[in-house]
Amino acid sequence: MCSSDLARVAALEWGSDGIRVNVVHPNAVFDTGIWSDEVLASRAASYGMTVDAYRTNNLLRIEITSRDVAQLAAEMCGDTFARTTGAQVPIDGGNERVI
């Protein structure tokens, strides 16, 4: 069972108790500890891209930062999403494999 399925089940089971379960789906967030300069350069090279092009490899051509993901997560805890459960919200700049 993937995390998306688990979140749906949790939303179904806990909704009657007023508990909301929503999922944030970031693509790749490069300003985190797992993306060392060496790893980032290696991954970009494997796609024949520069590091800057790899960081912005999405439909909007923008880099998604950990701050962007945190802001979305915080917003999902507030009034805007107060009546939402079971949602899966991507924050990836647009991914052509998904759209």
C-alpha positions in Angstrom: 0.0 0.0 0.0 1.4 3.4 -1.0 1.2 6.5 1.2 -1.6 7.9 -1.0 -3.7 4.8 -0.4 -3.0 5.0 3.3 -4.0 8.6 3.4 -7.3 7.9 1.6 -8.1 5.1 4.1 -7.2 7.3 7.0 -9.5 10.1 5.6 -12.4 7.6 5.3 -11.9 6.2 8.7 -11.3 9.4 10.7 -13.5 11.8 8.8 -16.5 11.2 11.1 -14.3 12.2 14.0 -13.5 15.5 12.3 -9.9 14.5 11.5 -8.7 15.7 8.1 -6.0 13.8 6.2 -4.5 15.5 3.2 -1.3 14.8 1.3 1.4 17.1 -0.1 3.3 15.8 -3.1 6.5 17.7 -3.8 8.5 16.6 -6.7 12.2 17.2 -5.9 13.1 19.7 -3.3 16.8 20.5 -3.8 17.5 22.7 -0.8 17.5 19.8 1.5 20.3 17.7 3.0 19.8 14.7 0.6 20.8 16.8 -2.4 24.5 17.4 -2.0 26.2 19.4 -4.8 27.8 16.1 -6.0 24.4 14.2 -6.1 22.7 17.1 -7.8 25.5 17.4 -10.5 25.4 13.7 -11.1 21.6 13.5 -11.5 21.6 16.5 -13.8 24.4 15.0 -15.9 22.5 11.7 -16.2 19.7 13.7 -17.9 22.1 15.7 -20.0 21.2 18.9 -18.2 22.8 21.7 -16.3 22.2 21.8 -12.6 20.1 24.9 -13.0 18.0 23.3 -15.8 17.6 20.2 -13.6 16.4 22.2 -10.6 13.7 23.8 -12.8 12.7 20.8 -14.9 8.9 21.3 -14.7 6.2 23.0 -16.7 6.5 26.3 -14.9 10.3 26.2 -15.0 10.6 27.1 -11.4 12.5 25.6 -8.5 10.3 24.3 -5.6 12.0 25.0 -2.2 11.4 23.5 1.2 9.9 26.8 2.2 7.3 26.4 -0.6 6.4 23.0 0.6 6.2 24.2 4.3 3.9 27.1 3.3 1.6 24.7 1.5 1.5 22.3 4.5 0.8 25.2 6.8 -2.0 26.5 4.6 -3.5 23.0 4.5 -3.8 23.2 8.3 -5.7 26.5 8.2 -9.1 27.8 7.1 -8.6 27.4 3.3 -8.5 23.6 3.6 -10.8 23.3 6.7 -13.4 21.5 4.8 -11.1 19.3 2.8 -10.0 15.7 3.5 -8.6 13.0 1.3 -6.9 15.6 -1.0 -3.6 15.0 -2.7 -2.0 18.3 -3.6 1.1 18.4 -5.8 3.6 21.1 -5.5 6.0 20.4 -8.3 5.7 23.2 -10.8 3.7 21.0 -13.1 4.8 17.6 -14.0 4.1 16.5 -17.6 4.0 12.9 -16.6 1.0 13.7 -14.4 -0.9 16.3 -16.2 
